[in-house]
Amino acid sequence: MIHLFSQNGLQIAVDVNTGNIFLFDEMTAKILANFPDRPPTLEEARAELAGSCPEGVDEAALAGAYAELQTLIDQKMLYSPEFIDEETTEKLHPRSGLKALCLHVSHGCNLRCDYCFAHQGDYGDGNGQGTARLMSPEVAFRAVDFLMENAGRENVEIDFFGGEPLLNFEVIKETVAYGRKLAKKKNRNLYFTLTTNGTLLDEEKISFLNREMHNVVISIDGRKEVHDRFRYDAAKNGSYDRILPAALKLVREREKNPPGRRDYFIRGTFTTENLDFTGDVLHLAGLGFKRLSLEPVTGSGAGYHIGREHLPAVLDEYDNLARVIAAREKPGFSFYHFQLNLYEGPCIYKRITACGAGFEYFAVSPEGDLYPCHQFVGLPQFKAGDIWEGIKNLCLVETFKKTNVLTKPACKNCWAKFFCSGGCHADAYFTNNDLATPNEITCIMQRKRIECALGLEVARRIKKQEDSA
């Protein structure tokens, strides 16, 4: 199978099974345009060209182009045969133990962002009152123990999440100290990450996060009016002005003197209210943030949800953002969804199984219950066990193990399956009530983002060759 597309004036083809990327001229692209599943015969190639050649097909050029295609096909670089199945996956990388836990240290938040999954329900009022819950040190330490006891690799990770995790800052500090000591004893490398709305950042917290966290994710949606439209507190006060100074301080200090492996992301969100989200990306980049992500709010029932009727505008805007980046001599920032490493990217096992939710990665509730990921926390049918007695719902774990691009019917004939790894399980479940049926709207956006990423990478390679010539 191949996928042919045009991006920024380039005719690009992807061989699905190998991941090979080809840049073709206009004639070759016309030959391949209507043959995603099998190579055309010479007669079919001639017929494809005939409609756009009123003076007749250039037979010499056709013969040359077809011969080059045939060489690639003979070398199994184009239209390559399938070589991956479930049995092969097990042999490539046997699933063995945990790689990460997501600790919900706070089921409270001091913001009331409309689109957030934690907007209502047991995430409470953000002050530890009502139904809001904070994880105790005992639960947090036991979670670290559980990870170390069940880890299947040398490098493991703990993510601090919420609600707003910095509402439970003292427990975070104690957990990091405990984890560092235990990891040294167990001869493991333990990495910490934290996701925050940024409102509670101060000198002490910034210093701690820059010293101890290997990745910090801060939520800023972009332009002030866009951000404050959805990200506000109980009094309806927008949070942009509160967040920005501290976020800039954290990032500048982190970039100036990064000790070891340090990363960050400014993670934004776009809705129907900012379908011109290129402006938000450029706004954040203009402030000096270099690591950016912008995620769509999909779903139904609210006016801000991205629906099928909004897709033309969204896809056009991704193309627009790609053009803006391509036109810059030095973009000065990276956009998460446009980053593809074609040479040192994920192994084939990772491309098939994605995040490992439900068997390599679990979320831990404030009480110590285990769920496949943060979006499933609190749903009884997705409780896998707890950190004291371990995994009890083995059927659930087996379901998540077997849910991947090889078993999802919608992924079987999708050209992007080894780039997106089948999409998010939670997105599939909450859209279609089925882990194995991806959200079609998300899939359409993801395929466009991959095309933009490939187009930018090919353009970079061309420029690099031109500069070195």
C-alpha positions as CSV (number, residue, x, y, z in Angstrom):
1,M,0.0,0.0,0.0
2,I,1.2,3.6,-0.7
3,H,-0.2,7.0,0.0
4,L,0.4,9.8,-2.4
5,F,-0.2,13.4,-1.5
6,S,0.9,17.0,-2.3
7,Q,2.3,19.3,0.4
8,N,3.7,22.7,-0.2
9,G,4.0,22.0,-3.9
10,L,5.9,18.7,-3.3
11,Q,4.5,15.3,-4.6
12,I,5.2,12.9,-1.9
13,A,4.6,9.1,-1.6
14,V,4.7,7.0,1.5
15,D,5.2,3.2,1.4
16,V,3.0,2.1,4.3
17,N,4.8,-1.1,5.4
18,T,8.3,0.1,5.2
19,G,7.8,3.8,6.0
20,N,9.9,4.8,3.0
21,I,9.3,8.3,1.8
22,F,9.6,9.3,-1.9
23,L,9.6,12.6,-3.7
24,F,8.2,12.2,-7.2
25,D,7.9,14.5,-10.2
26,E,4.5,15.5,-11.5
27,M,4.4,12.8,-14.2
28,T,5.2,9.9,-11.8
29,A,2.6,11.3,-9.3
30,K,-0.1,11.2,-12.0
31,I,0.8,7.6,-12.8
32,L,0.4,6.6,-9.1
33,A,-2.5,8.8,-8.2
34,N,-5.3,6.2,-8.5
35,F,-3.3,3.1,-7.5
36,P,-2.9,3.0,-3.7
37,D,-3.1,-0.8,-3.3
38,R,-1.2,-2.1,-6.3
39,P,1.3,-0.8,-8.9
40,P,-0.3,0.2,-12.3
41,T,0.6,-1.7,-15.5
42,L,2.4,0.2,-18.2
43,E,-0.9,0.5,-20.1
44,E,-2.7,1.8,-17.0
45,A,0.1,4.4,-16.5
46,R,-0.2,5.6,-20.1
47,A,-4.0,5.9,-19.6
48,E,-3.5,8.0,-16.5
49,L,-1.3,10.4,-18.4
50,A,-3.4,10.6,-21.5
51,G,-6.1,12.8,-20.0
52,S,-3.6,15.6,-19.2
53,C,-1.5,15.3,-22.4
54,P,-3.6,16.7,-25.3
55,E,-0.6,16.4,-27.6
56,G,0.0,12.8,-26.7
57,V,2.0,11.0,-24.1
58,D,5.8,11.4,-24.2
59,E,6.6,7.7,-24.5
60,A,10.3,8.1,-23.7
61,A,9.5,10.0,-20.5
62,L,6.9,7.5,-19.6
63,A,9.2,4.6,-20.1
64,G,11.9,6.2,-17.9
65,A,9.5,7.0,-15.1
66,Y,7.9,3.5,-15.2
67,A,11.3,1.8,-15.2
68,E,12.3,3.8,-12.1
69,L,9.1,2.8,-10.4
70,Q,9.6,-0.9,-11.3
71,T,13.1,-0.8,-9.8
72,L,11.7,0.5,-6.5
73,I,9.0,-2.2,-6.6
74,D,11.5,-5.0,-7.3
75,Q,13.6,-3.8,-4.4
76,K,10.5,-4.0,-2.2
77,M,10.8,-0.3,-1.4
78,L,7.5,0.7,-3.0
79,Y,4.3,-1.4,-2.7
80,S,6.2,-3.5,-0.2
81,P,4.5,-6.6,1.1
82,E,3.0,-6.8,4.6
83,F,5.3,-8.4,7.1
84,I,3.8,-7.7,10.5
85,D,1.2,-9.7,12.4
86,E,0.4,-10.2,16.1
87,E,2.7,-13.2,16.4
88,T,5.6,-11.2,14.9
89,T,4.9,-8.3,17.3
90,E,5.3,-10.7,20.3
91,K,8.7,-11.8,19.0
92,L,9.9,-8.3,18.3
93,H,9.3,-7.0,21.8
94,P,7.7,-9.2,24.4
95,R,5.6,-7.2,26.8
96,S,7.3,-7.3,30.2
97,G,6.3,-5.1,33.0
98,L,5.5,-1.4,33.7
99,K,7.2,1.6,32.1
100,A,5.3,4.4,33.8
101,L,2.6,5.4,36.3
102,C,0.5,8.6,36.2
103,L,-0.2,9.7,39.8
104,H,-3.4,11.7,40.3
105,V,-2.0,13.5,43.3
106,S,-5.0,16.0,43.3
107,H,-8.6,15.5,42.3
108,G,-9.1,19.1,42.8
109,C,-8.5,22.1,40.5
110,N,-8.6,25.9,41.1
111,L,-9.8,26.5,37.5
112,R,-13.1,25.6,35.8
113,C,-12.1,25.2,32.2
114,D,-15.2,24.4,30.2
115,Y,-13.7,21.7,28.0
116,C,-11.7,19.8,30.7
117,F,-12.7,16.3,31.6
118,A,-12.2,17.3,35.2
119,H,-14.6,20.3,35.0
120,Q,-17.3,18.5,37.0
121,G,-17.7,15.4,39.1
122,D,-15.3,14.2,41.7
123,Y,-12.6,16.8,41.0
124,G,-14.4,19.1,43.5
125,D,-13.7,22.7,44.3
126,G,-9.9,22.7,44.2
127,N,-9.4,23.5,47.9
128,G,-9.7,20.0,49.2
129,Q,-13.3,20.6,50.1
130,G,-16.4,18.8,49.0
131,T,-15.6,15.9,46.7
132,A,-12.0,17.0,45.8
133,R,-9.4,14.5,47.0
134,L,-5.7,14.7,47.5
135,M,-3.3,11.7,47.4
136,S,-1.6,11.0,50.7
137,P,2.1,10.4,51.0
138,E,1.4,6.8,51.9
139,V,-0.4,6.1,48.7
140,A,2.2,8.0,46.6
141,F,5.1,6.1,48.2
142,R,3.3,2.8,47.7
143,A,2.8,3.7,44.0
144,V,6.5,4.2,43.6
145,D,7.1,0.8,45.2
146,F,4.6,-0.7,42.9
147,L,6.3,0.7,39.8
148,M,9.8,-0.5,41.0
149,E,8.5,-3.9,41.8
150,N,6.8,-4.4,38.5
151,A,9.1,-2.4,36.1
152,G,10.2,-4.2,33.0
153,R,13.0,-1.9,32.0
154,E,15.8,0.2,33.4
155,N,14.2,3.6,32.6
156,V,10.9,4.3,34.2
157,E,8.7,7.3,34.7
158,I,6.2,8.9,37.1
159,D,3.8,11.6,35.9
160,F,2.2,14.0,38.4
161,F,-1.3,14.8,37.2
162,G,-4.7,16.1,38.4
163,G,-6.9,18.1,38.7
164,E,-4.1,20.6,39.4
165,P,-1.2,18.6,40.9
166,L,0.5,21.6,42.5
167,L,-2.4,21.8,45.0
168,N,-0.6,18.8,46.6
169,F,3.0,20.2,46.2
170,E,4.3,18.9,49.5
171,V,3.4,15.3,48.6
172,I,5.0,15.8,45.2
173,K,8.3,16.9,46.8
174,E,8.2,14.0,49.3
175,T,7.4,11.5,46.5
176,V,10.3,12.7,44.3
177,A,12.8,12.4,47.2
178,Y,11.5,8.9,48.1
179,G,11.6,7.9,44.4
180,R,15.1,9.1,43.9
181,K,16.3,7.1,46.9
182,L,14.5,3.9,45.8
183,A,15.6,4.2,42.2
184,K,19.2,4.4,43.2
185,K,18.8,1.3,45.4
186,K,17.1,-0.6,42.5
187,N,19.6,0.6,39.9
188,R,16.9,2.2,37.8
189,N,16.6,5.6,36.2
190,L,13.5,7.3,37.4
191,Y,12.2,10.3,35.4
192,F,9.5,12.7,36.6
193,T,7.0,14.8,34.6
194,L,4.3,17.2,35.7
195,T,1.3,18.8,34.0
196,T,0.1,22.1,35.4
197,N,-2.3,25.0,34.6
198,G,0.5,27.3,35.8
199,T,-1.6,29.4,38.2
200,L,0.3,28.2,41.3
201,L,3.8,28.6,40.0
202,D,6.1,30.7,42.3
203,E,9.8,30.9,43.0
204,E,9.9,27.8,45.1
205,K,7.9,25.6,42.7
206,I,9.7,26.8,39.6
207,S,13.1,26.0,41.2
208,F,11.9,22.6,42.2
209,L,10.3,21.7,38.9
210,N,13.4,22.8,36.9
211,R,15.6,20.8,39.2
212,E,13.6,17.6,39.5
213,M,11.1,17.3,36.6
214,H,12.4,15.9,33.3
215,N,9.4,17.3,31.5
216,V,6.9,20.1,32.5
217,V,3.7,20.7,30.6
218,I,2.0,24.0,31.1
219,S,-1.5,24.7,29.7
220,I,-1.7,27.9,27.7
221,D,-4.2,28.1,24.8
222,G,-2.6,30.9,22.9
223,R,-3.8,34.5,22.6
224,K,-5.2,36.1,25.7
225,E,-8.7,36.3,24.5
226,V,-8.6,32.7,23.3
227,H,-7.1,31.4,26.6
228,D,-9.5,33.4,28.9
229,R,-12.5,32.3,26.9
230,F,-12.4,28.8,28.5
231,R,-9.6,28.8,31.2
232,Y,-11.0,30.7,34.1
233,D,-11.6,30.2,37.9
234,A,-14.8,29.9,39.8
235,A,-15.3,33.6,39.7
236,K,-15.0,33.6,35.9
237,N,-11.7,35.4,36.0
238,G,-9.4,34.5,33.1
239,S,-6.0,33.0,34.0
240,Y,-3.8,34.2,31.2
241,D,-2.3,37.1,33.1
242,R,-1.6,35.0,36.1
243,I,0.1,32.2,34.2
244,L,2.2,34.0,31.7
245,P,5.0,35.6,33.8
246,A,5.6,32.5,35.8
247,A,5.5,30.2,32.7
248,L,8.1,32.4,30.9
249,K,10.3,32.4,34.0
250,L,10.2,28.7,34.3
251,V,11.0,28.1,30.6
252,R,13.7,30.7,30.4
253,E,15.5,29.3,33.4
254,R,15.0,25.8,32.1
255,E,16.5,26.6,28.7
256,K,19.3,28.7,30.2
257,N,20.8,26.0,32.4
258,P,19.3,22.6,31.8
259,P,20.7,20.0,34.1
260,G,20.6,16.6,32.2
261,R,17.6,15.7,30.2
262,R,15.1,18.5,30.6
263,D,12.1,19.2,28.4
264,Y,8.9,21.2,28.5
265,F,5.8,21.8,26.4
266,I,3.3,24.7,26.3
267,R,0.2,22.7,25.7
268,G,-2.7,24.6,24.1
269,T,-6.2,23.6,23.0
270,F,-8.3,24.8,20.1
271,T,-12.0,24.7,19.7
272,T,-14.6,26.1,17.3
273,E,-13.8,29.5,18.8
274,N,-10.2,29.6,17.4
275,L,-10.2,27.7,14.1
276,D,-7.5,30.2,13.1
277,F,-5.2,28.6,15.6
278,T,-2.1,29.4,13.6
279,G,-2.4,32.8,15.3
280,D,-2.2,31.1,18.7
281,V,0.9,29.0,17.8
282,L,2.6,32.1,16.5
283,H,1.6,34.1,19.5
284,L,3.1,31.6,21.9
285,A,6.2,31.3,19.7
286,G,6.5,35.1,19.7
287,L,6.5,35.2,23.5
288,G,9.6,32.9,23.4
289,F,8.2,29.5,23.9
290,K,9.9,27.0,21.7
291,R,8.1,23.7,22.4
292,L,4.4,23.9,21.5
293,S,1.5,21.6,21.2
294,L,-2.1,22.4,20.3
295,E,-4.8,19.8,20.7
296,P,-8.4,19.8,19.3
297,V,-11.4,19.5,21.6
298,T,-13.5,16.8,19.9
299,G,-16.8,15.4,21.2
300,S,-20.5,16.4,20.9
301,G,-23.0,18.4,22.8
302,A,-21.2,21.7,23.2
303,G,-20.8,24.5,20.7
304,Y,-17.0,24.4,21.2
305,H,-16.6,20.8,20.1
306,I,-14.8,20.2,16.8
307,G,-17.3,18.3,14.6
308,R,-17.4,17.0,11.1
309,E,-18.7,20.3,9.8
310,H,-15.5,22.1,11.1
311,L,-13.0,19.7,9.4
312,P,-12.5,21.6,6.2
313,A,-11.5,24.7,8.2
314,V,-9.3,22.7,10.5
315,L,-7.5,20.9,7.7
316,D,-6.9,24.1,5.8
317,E,-5.5,25.7,9.0
318,Y,-3.0,22.8,9.5
319,D,-1.9,23.4,5.9
320,N,-1.6,27.1,6.6
321,L,0.5,26.5,9.7
322,A,2.8,24.2,7.7
323,R,3.2,26.9,5.0
324,V,4.1,29.5,7.6
325,I,6.7,27.2,9.2
326,A,8.1,26.2,5.8
327,A,8.5,29.8,4.8
328,R,10.6,30.7,7.8
329,E,14.4,30.5,7.5
330,K,14.5,29.3,11.1
331,P,11.1,28.6,12.6
332,G,12.4,29.2,16.1
333,F,9.9,26.7,17.6
334,S,8.7,23.2,17.1
335,F,5.1,22.2,16.8
336,Y,4.6,18.8,18.4
337,H,2.3,17.3,15.7
338,F,4.6,18.3,12.9
339,Q,7.6,16.5,14.4
340,L,8.5,13.2,12.8
341,N,11.9,11.5,13.2
342,L,12.2,9.4,10.0
343,Y,15.6,7.9,11.0
344,E,15.5,7.4,14.8
345,G,11.8,7.3,15.5
346,P,9.8,4.7,17.4
347,C,10.6,1.0,16.9
348,I,8.0,-1.1,15.1
349,Y,6.6,-2.5,18.4
350,K,5.9,1.1,19.6
351,R,4.3,2.0,16.3
352,I,1.9,-0.9,16.7
353,T,1.0,-0.7,20.4
354,A,1.3,3.1,21.0
355,C,1.3,4.4,24.6
356,G,1.0,1.0,26.3
357,A,-2.0,2.1,28.3
358,G,-3.6,-0.7,30.3
359,F,-0.5,-3.0,30.4
360,E,2.7,-0.9,30.5
361,Y,1.2,2.3,31.7
362,F,-1.4,2.9,34.4
363,A,-3.0,5.9,36.2
364,V,-3.3,5.8,40.0
365,S,-6.3,7.4,41.7
366,P,-5.8,9.3,45.0
367,E,-6.9,6.2,46.8
368,G,-4.5,3.9,44.9
369,D,-6.7,2.3,42.4
370,L,-5.2,1.5,39.0
371,Y,-6.8,2.5,35.7
372,P,-5.5,2.2,32.1
373,C,-4.9,5.9,31.8
374,H,-5.9,9.2,33.3
375,Q,-9.1,9.5,31.2
376,F,-10.5,6.3,32.6
377,V,-10.0,7.1,36.3
378,G,-13.2,6.7,38.2
379,L,-15.0,4.4,35.7
380,P,-15.6,1.1,37.6
381,Q,-15.5,-1.0,34.5
382,F,-11.9,0.2,33.8
383,K,-10.5,-0.5,37.3
384,A,-7.6,-2.9,36.8
385,G,-6.7,-3.4,40.5
386,D,-4.8,-1.3,43.0
387,I,-1.2,-0.6,44.1
388,W,-1.5,-2.9,47.2
389,E,-2.8,-6.1,45.7
390,G,-1.8,-5.5,42.1
391,I,-3.6,-6.2,38.8
392,K,-6.8,-8.2,39.4
393,N,-8.8,-7.5,36.2
394,L,-6.6,-9.6,33.9
395,C,-9.3,-9.6,31.2
396,L,-9.1,-5.8,31.0
397,V,-5.4,-5.9,30.7
398,E,-5.5,-8.5,28.0
399,T,-8.1,-6.4,26.1
400,F,-5.7,-3.4,26.1
401,K,-2.8,-5.6,25.1
402,K,-4.6,-6.8,22.0
403,T,-6.1,-3.5,21.0
404,N,-3.6,-2.1,18.4
405,V,-3.3,-1.2,14.8
406,L,-3.2,-4.9,13.9
407,T,-6.6,-5.6,15.5
408,K,-8.5,-2.4,14.8
409,P,-10.6,-2.9,11.7
410,A,-10.6,0.8,10.8
411,C,-6.7,0.8,10.9
412,K,-6.2,-2.2,8.6
413,N,-6.3,-0.2,5.4
414,C,-5.2,3.2,6.7
415,W,-1.9,4.5,5.3
416,A,-1.1,6.4,8.5
417,K,-1.4,3.4,10.9
418,F,2.3,3.1,11.7
419,F,2.6,6.8,12.3
420,C,-0.3,7.3,14.6
421,S,-0.3,3.8,16.2
422,G,-4.0,3.5,16.1
423,G,-4.9,6.6,18.0
424,C,-6.1,7.1,21.6
425,H,-8.0,4.3,23.3
426,A,-9.9,6.8,25.5
427,D,-10.9,8.9,22.5
428,A,-12.2,5.8,20.8
429,Y,-14.2,4.6,23.8
430,F,-15.8,7.9,24.6
431,T,-16.7,8.5,21.0
432,N,-17.8,5.0,19.9
433,N,-18.1,3.1,23.2
434,D,-15.5,0.7,21.8
435,L,-11.7,0.7,22.3
436,A,-11.1,-0.8,18.9
437,T,-13.1,1.8,16.9
438,P,-11.1,5.1,16.6
439,N,-12.8,8.5,16.5
440,E,-13.1,9.2,12.7
441,I,-12.8,12.9,13.2
442,T,-9.6,12.6,15.1
443,C,-8.3,10.2,12.5
444,I,-8.9,12.7,9.7
445,M,-7.1,15.5,11.6
446,Q,-4.2,13.1,12.5
447,R,-3.7,12.1,8.8
448,K,-3.5,15.8,7.8
449,R,-1.0,16.5,10.6
450,I,1.2,13.6,9.4
451,E,1.1,14.9,5.8
452,C,2.2,18.3,7.0
453,A,5.0,16.8,9.1
454,L,6.2,14.7,6.2
455,G,6.1,17.6,3.9
456,L,8.1,19.8,6.2
457,E,10.7,17.0,6.8
458,V,11.1,16.5,3.0
459,A,11.5,20.2,2.5
460,R,14.1,20.4,5.2
461,R,16.1,17.6,3.6
462,I,15.9,19.3,0.2
463,K,17.2,22.6,1.7
464,K,20.0,20.8,3.5
465,Q,21.1,19.1,0.3
466,E,21.0,22.5,-1.6
467,D,23.0,24.3,1.2
468,S,25.7,21.6,1.1
469,A,25.9,21.5,-2.7
